[in-house]
Amino acid sequence: MQIDITPLESLPTEFYVGLGIALVLITILKGCAMYRAARKESKGWFWVLLIFNTLGILPLLYLIFSKKPSEDAGE
């Protein structure tokens, strides 16, 4: 049984560049979210972020909703 990879060879170079950029952004988001979870000693969130690959959605949500309210926000 032989797999035909001809369709992959016909993809434009821009596709691969976009894919590379997306992978870098997803990795940065995941790293930032895991760093924040570790600093806040949220072991459960750290392991969830490590194990599940949600294409950056879960790390982004964690970063948005785990922010500390700033002290000067009440002024």
C-alpha positions, -999 to 999 in steps of 0.1 A, spaced: 0 0 0 15 33 -11 4 67 0 1 94 -26 16 127 -13 13 146 -46 -14 169 -32 10 180 -4 36 189 -30 12 211 -48 5 234 -18 18 269 -22 48 281 -1 26 306 17 7 278 33 38 264 49 49 299 60 15 305 76 16 271 92 50 279 107 39 313 120 8 297 136 29 270 153 52 296 167 23 317 181 6 286 196 39 276 213 44 311 227 8 312 240 11 278 256 45 287 272 31 319 286 0 302 300 21 274 315 45 299 331 16 318 347 0 286 360 33 276 375 39 310 391 4 309 406 10 273 418 -20 261 398 -9 225 393 -41 214 378 -41 241 351 -4 235 344 -10 198 336 -42 205 316 -23 231 295 6 206 291 -15 176 280 -42 191 259 -34 206 226 -63 230 217 -45 250 190 -39 279 214 -76 284 225 -72 270 260 -40 289 268 -54 321 254 -85 317 276 -64 309 306 -42 340 301 -73 362 297 -93 350 327 -64 344 351 -52 380 352 -50 397 386 -71 427 390 -47 456 390 -43 476 421 -47 510 404 -79 500 386 -100 514 414 -84 548 412 
